[in-house]
């Protein structure tokens, strides 16, 4: 019998805050269709993600991957191979 590998849950989002040590706040958008009006709405959720070395900056598009619990609220880690730099213009 063939064993199937389980891939961890992953999302693509934008870094909205990177002021904490080894942590970044990532906003993930998803589109939901309204049943009555057939209109698509944007629903957002923020996740705390582990960022070793504080490499992510505000405005970067990153992929976060589910991992073991790192702290009370951190359950994701930023995948360094799938990061698109697009820092905010200040």
Residue, then its C-alpha position, 0 to 999 in steps of 0.5 A: x500500500x502506498x503512503x501519502x505524504x501530508x502537506x502542511x497548510x499554507x497561505x499567501x498573504x501580505x506582511x502588515x506588521x514586522x515590529x516584534x522580535x522574530x514575528x510578523x503579522x501576515x494578512x491573508x485575504x479570501x474571496x467569498x461569494x454571497x449566495x443571494x446577490x452572487x457578489x464576491x466579498x473579500x474576507x481577511x484574517x491576520x496570522x502571527x508567523x515566525x520570522x527568524x532573523x526578522x527578514x520580512x518587511x511591511x508590504x512583502x508578499x509571503x507564503x506562510x506554512x503551518x508548523x508546531x505551536x511556537x507560542x500562544x498565538x504563533x502557529x505558522x512560519x514564513x517560507x523563505x523560499x517563497x517571499x516576494x519583496x515589495x516593501x512599503x514606500x514611506 
